[in-house]
């Protein structure tokens, strides 16, 4: 087949093909050089290399080409790939290898409603280029697909190529007429024979299912999902639980009709490119945040105004957490620190120490436990809110689903919450055997799978924020394991365990009633500067920007407190393991992030100790604390100084006072 016929087979005319070549030469010559310099070993296994074209650059450089890619991607994308091969042939030189199987992929789609979608594309988008962001909930096996087949005409002995039809699951129809020279006269043959199989006619192929991000949907909306077809060097890039943005062509797909059966037609997305997002990228996108420099100026100015009263500034931020819940200052602070998290670290051997913090709320009914979980799920960039009632180990971790003759893995709550937070209400209602599946996810931050012949490990790097009622009436004289019916290994994995007991305090009940009946709306407006959107942007910003490191004073406080707990707490030995020290470090790092700095100072360490004392498990330093009745101080900075002096005195570190 000659070059002219080959170019015509791509569906673009010669002028358009020349314009594509010119665009690639003007903007992507360096990328093409790198492509041609790459070793060829990987090409045979991954379907060929590719270059990624920025759609913004394409539209600005040649509006007609950009419009064509958006409206007719099935024609223009193969044309760009053909132009890429022609440019390689033009640049060919010693040491540069022409990649005949290289393709052009497009990404960074313009942010318009016709292209960028947060909902699953519908029938109106069929045939157009769309960019869809969501979460991978199912990942299929990598297969091999024949992209085309070459036939030889029995009359003229000419050869021509028939492309596989993605719309019919890669089916290659047998030709009905000779396609040599475009099917023009004089050959009228109807006898054709396929030539020997060509290795270059096969490409890696994978199907994944991507679900809409629940955090971007209205309350009560059921997330929908769409099948995404991956081909070539982008297969196996995304795993279950990953947040991705897929740019590709929306296509109808159906199987060959069968007599007596209703045809089944579905909409799929044939990916041109796929981008897997880190947790920070997801956070920035979900918060709708402004550029980083602008946020730095806004939040930096806020802290500059409160340089003499940092704790007052902190309490302003904390009071924006669940503003309709009266008091509970320490619980609100703890929830915010769990969302911020510490800094994950790994040693030279690859051993990873998690930075994500876990928290358990144990309390009587009506103590706002569920309200905190719902607010945290809204505030976090990526969150899954579920309940322990009826939840199984498969629903929390991963499920093996049979798809035809194969098995696929479908992500559960903990995997879907990767790099986010998993909120589990009614945690105590999870069946005893299913609670064991949470242990690995909470500490190792992964899920090991051995189901249906599939052995693998999935990431579950998420914070767990759980809530439950005590078993019967809470007995302060008994251990937490007895009061909650949770095993010691599970309890030890929670960094904070807040116990909220309704002690029926008349003065407190009167204040809560007055607040709810008269002052709740006023309280929401009292700190209007810290709106929900701004708080969400702040959490995403400081989590992405700061990686606090400990100072000498903070290390001494945390180490000394850990040593005292090891000596004084025989009733809860499960909590006073090395995990207690790691929890203190994470909480101190999270507080440093909240305070807009990258160094863990004495203030952060003292706050971590105070919060740990609030768990009522380790209250041996400051005595029992009524967490439910904790309020915001009139003078937070003065109160902190008094607390700092008390903590350092009890630790025997009076010389560290600032």
Secondary structure by P-SEA (a helix, b strand, c coil): ccaaaaaaaacccaaaaaaaaaaaaaccaaaaaaaaaccccccccccbbbbbbcaaaaaaacaaaaaaaacccccaaaaaaaaaaaaaaaaccccccccccbbbbbcccccccccccccccccccccbbbbbbbbbcccccbbbbbcbbbbbbccccbbbbbbbccccccccccccccccccccccccccbbbbcccccccbbbbbbbbbbcccccccccbbbbbbbbbbcccccccccccccccccbbbbbbbccccccccbbbbbbbbccbbbbbcaaaaaaaaaccccaaaaaaaaaaaaaaacccaaaaaaaaaaacccccccaaaaaaaaaaaaaccbbbbccccbbbbcbbbbbbbbccccaaaaaaaaaaaaccbbbbbbccccccccccbbbbbcccbbbbbbccccccccbbbbbcccccccaaaaaaacccccccbbbbbcccccccccccbbbbbbbbccccccccccccccccccaaaaaaccbbbbbbccccaaaaaaaaaaaaccaaaaaaccccccaaaaaaaaaaaaacccccccaaaaaaaaaaaaaaaaccccccccccaaaaaaaaaaaaaaaaaaccccccaaaaaaaaaaaaacccccccccccccccbbbbccaaaaaaaaaaaaaaaaccccccc
